[in-house]
């Protein structure tokens, strides 16, 4: 019997448009940028309406409540904080928001999701 991580294929692949069906980013539409077969996770970039135009981060920036550094966090589907060491480009170090992984079972192809929603 094969372990799940040794499967030859998954229901999604790089470049597919998917919908997150569980977790904090539930309901967000995004595009898969990378699939990690060993950890059974996918990395995505947001392409839905909340990622475009005026979102929560943009509103907070206009009100003076958020910095441009925090603005990046609001545009990500699953933000994850990464610390950067001191170097010549960043003499004081830096904080960088990166896209975090989402388990492969928590995403569904957008076409399949729309088909199921239309059937309801």
Buried (B, 14 or more C-beta within 10 A) or exposed (E): EEEEEEEEEBEBEEEBBBBBBEEEBEEBBBBBEEBEBEEBBBBBBBBBEBBEEEBEBBEBBEEEEBEEEBBBBBBBBBBEEEEEEEEEEEEEEBEEBEBBBBEBEBBBBBEEBEEEEEEE
